[in-house]
Amino acid sequence: MDVLTPDAVGSVFAAALIEVVSRSLGLSLAVISGEKDSGLGEITGAMSLIGNRGGVVFISAKESDMKTVYSCMLGVPSDEAAEEDIHDAMCEIVNMTAGSAKAMLGGTDFAFSLSQPFIICGDNMSVICKKRSSVFSTALTDGEITIKIKIIF
């Protein structure tokens, strides 16, 4: 069984998000190097990771960026995206990203099962956890939209 560092696990999730967005939306995200953790976006999708090293993954973006994501997913104008539509799109991104990461981490000490994704909405939100928790956080952009990912375990 492979032993991975928290940063290596976080990098797997970031790579999974890049792959999902590229394959599903046709957008090319890249990690914003040196990005400090600036909290969560206005729309956050989350999912529990159930396993020996359980945790939570958060993927977030501004509402306007999620409208662009929805537009790319379904090929409709972004101004036609209702609140429920962009929430569903975020849940789908979380589900596909966690599923891809699950496949990549199978057979390691970070293997996990998935829960149902859920949405958290609001401005200026942040996640605070115990000092001993492992946290990976980064932001990705294609120059127009920014998506943040945070894994806590």
Number of C-alpha atoms within 10 A of each C-alpha: 8 9 10 12 11 17 14 12 17 22 17 19 25 27 18 21 25 21 19 24 20 13 11 15 17 13 18 15 23 16 18 15 9 8 11 10 14 13 16 25 24 18 23 26 26 25 21 21 23 15 13 11 12 15 18 16 24 23 27 26 22 19 18 16 20 25 25 20 26 25 20 17 14 13 11 13 12 18 11 11 20 12 12 9 15 22 23 17 21 26 21 16 20 27 21 18 23 28 18 18 23 21 12 16 18 14 13 13 15 25 18 23 14 16 14 11 19 18 17 15 16 12 11 10 15 11 9 9 11 7 7 7 12 15 17 20 21 21 23 20 16 13 10 9 16 19 24 24 25 22 24 22 17
